[in-house]
Amino acid sequence: SSELTQDPAVSVALGQTVRITCQGDSLRSYYASWYQQKPGQAPVLVIYGKNNRPSGIPDRFSGSSSGNTASLTITGAQAEDEADYYCNSRDSSGNHRGVFGGGTKLTVL
Amino acid sequence: QVQLQESGPGLVKPSETLSLTCTVSGGSISSYYWSWIRQPPGKGLEWIGYIYYSGSTNYNPSLKSRVTISVDTSKNQFSLKLSSVTAADTAVYYCAREVTIFGVVTYTYFDYWGQGTLVTVSS
């Protein structure tokens, strides 16, 4: 089991807004980072820190955090956004170990 | 542009030791954390552990008794050894650079990843 909990699957209509969430006690102390993974490819960083996007990531991707929940929002989802999304942070042990959420499969309808 | 490349055997026998190396190019291995992450077929990502360029390490508790991560700064490489492997260790293994920002709220992120290498445990 993972210390970060994500919904296994979420769907969104093309052009609509979708929020993917990640819950865990450690998120009260650490910001999450978010990764997009398409089949057969390595994960790609899409959001880190409070709400930072690496160069090349579209501005329709944004992040937020409240209490023990981190969220990744895609505003105006595109067909190419269909992928698995993973959150990552440190665990809640205080030992600075890493942990990933179980992943959310995003389907764009 | 930093690039990471995993290398090592794609097939390991049960009970033996899995050994992988990650070669970092386009940048120095100094001043960052360097991580190993794996993904069993059809499953999610699992953090294995990291090494700081100075040599300090931190491992996933579920793997800690079997994992060793080491660094060779002269070659800009870091390595993973996982002992006593079983079929459950079959996975794509990724190496990645981890950035840690200490502040009012600390956060980490993996900004560069290798392409991944599939390691199958089978006799």
Boltz contact constraints between the chains, C-beta under 6 A:
constraints:
  - contact:
      token1: [A, 30]
      token2: [B, 106]
      max_distance: 6.0
  - contact:
      token1: [A, 30]
      token2: [B, 107]
      max_distance: 6.0
  - contact:
      token1: [A, 31]
      token2: [B, 105]
      max_distance: 6.0
  - contact:
      token1: [A, 31]
      token2: [B, 107]
      max_distance: 6.0
  - contact:
      token1: [A, 33]
      token2: [B, 109]
      max_distance: 6.0
  - contact:
      token1: [A, 42]
      token2: [B, 113]
      max_distance: 6.0
  - contact:
      token1: [A, 42]
      token2: [B, 115]
      max_distance: 6.0
  - contact:
      token1: [A, 42]
      token2: [B, 116]
      max_distance: 6.0
  - contact:
      token1: [A, 45]
      token2: [B, 109]
      max_distance: 6.0
  - contact:
      token1: [A, 45]
      token2: [B, 111]
      max_distance: 6.0
  - contact:
      token1: [A, 48]
      token2: [B, 109]
      max_distance: 6.0
  - contact:
      token1: [A, 49]
      token2: [B, 107]
      max_distance: 6.0
  - contact:
      token1: [A, 86]
      token2: [B, 45]
      max_distance: 6.0
  - contact:
      token1: [A, 97]
      token2: [B, 58]
      max_distance: 6.0
  - contact:
      token1: [A, 98]
      token2: [B, 47]
      max_distance: 6.0
  - contact:
      token1: [A, 100]
      token2: [B, 45]
      max_distance: 6.0
  - contact:
      token1: [A, 100]
      token2: [B, 47]
      max_distance: 6.0
  - contact:
      token1: [A, 102]
      token2: [B, 44]
      max_distance: 6.0
  - contact:
      token1: [A, 103]
      token2: [B, 44]
      max_distance: 6.0
